[in-house]
Amino acid sequence: MGTAREIIRYKKERGGRIIEVVIWHLSEPLPGSTHPYKYRLFCGQPDGSCLVRYDNERGKGDHRHVGDNEETYSFSTLLRLIEDFEADIERM
């Protein structure tokens, strides 16, 4: 797969919810993605239940989970990814 370098990692509590963001820069895109990033942006309850999650899995590509629903996510930039994630959190 080549090399991977972690570029962002944080976990915090906001309004009783857990927010965790992890982003890696890869030497080549994961199968299913067209960009060199591997990411997981999570917002959920302290018990681990997911409210919103953006991620890209090998072979599955970019997508987001809102509650029990999953849909394709159109990745453009890291900044836009974080903005979209934060907007979803604000809507809750």
C-alpha positions in Angstrom: 0.0 0.0 0.0 2.9 2.4 0.5 3.3 4.9 3.3 0.7 6.6 5.5 1.1 9.7 7.6 -1.3 10.8 10.2 -2.1 14.5 9.7 -5.1 15.2 12.1 -6.2 13.4 15.2 -8.4 14.7 18.0 -11.2 13.6 20.3 -13.3 15.9 22.3 -16.7 16.2 24.1 -19.2 18.8 22.9 -22.7 19.2 24.4 -22.7 15.6 25.8 -21.5 14.1 22.4 -18.2 12.6 21.5 -16.4 14.0 18.4 -13.4 12.2 17.0 -11.6 13.1 13.8 -8.7 11.0 12.3 -7.2 11.8 8.9 -4.2 10.1 7.3 -2.4 11.1 4.1 -1.6 8.1 2.0 1.0 7.6 -0.8 -1.8 6.5 -3.1 -5.6 6.5 -3.0 -7.6 3.7 -1.3 -9.5 1.5 -3.8 -12.9 3.3 -4.2 -11.5 6.8 -3.6 -9.7 9.2 -5.9 -7.8 11.2 -3.3 -4.8 10.3 -1.1 -6.7 10.5 2.3 -8.0 7.9 4.7 -10.4 9.4 7.2 -12.9 8.9 9.9 -15.0 11.7 11.4 -17.4 10.6 14.1 -20.0 12.2 16.3 -21.9 10.1 18.7 -23.1 9.4 22.2 -20.8 8.4 25.0 -22.1 4.8 24.7 -20.6 4.7 21.2 -23.8 5.0 19.2 -23.3 6.9 16.0 -25.2 10.1 15.1 -23.0 11.1 12.2 -19.9 9.5 10.7 -17.9 10.3 7.5 -15.4 7.7 6.4 -13.9 5.9 3.4 -13.3 2.2 3.5 -11.1 0.2 1.1 -13.3 -0.7 -1.9 -16.3 1.2 -0.5 -15.1 4.7 -1.1 -16.3 8.0 0.5 -19.6 7.8 2.4 -21.4 9.1 5.4 -23.7 7.6 8.0 -26.5 9.6 9.6 -28.1 7.4 12.2 -28.8 4.1 10.6 -28.7 5.5 7.0 -25.6 5.4 4.8 -25.1 7.4 1.6 -22.3 8.2 -0.8 -20.3 11.3 0.0 -18.8 13.4 -2.8 -15.3 14.2 -1.5 -13.7 17.4 -2.9 -11.2 18.8 -0.3 -10.3 18.1 3.4 -11.6 21.6 4.3 -15.0 20.8 2.7 -15.1 17.4 4.4 -14.7 19.0 7.8 -17.1 21.8 7.0 -19.8 19.3 5.9 -19.2 17.2 9.0 -19.5 20.2 11.3 -22.7 21.4 9.5 -24.2 18.0 10.1 -23.4 18.2 13.8 -24.9 21.7 14.0 -28.1 20.5 12.4 -28.7 17.9 15.2 
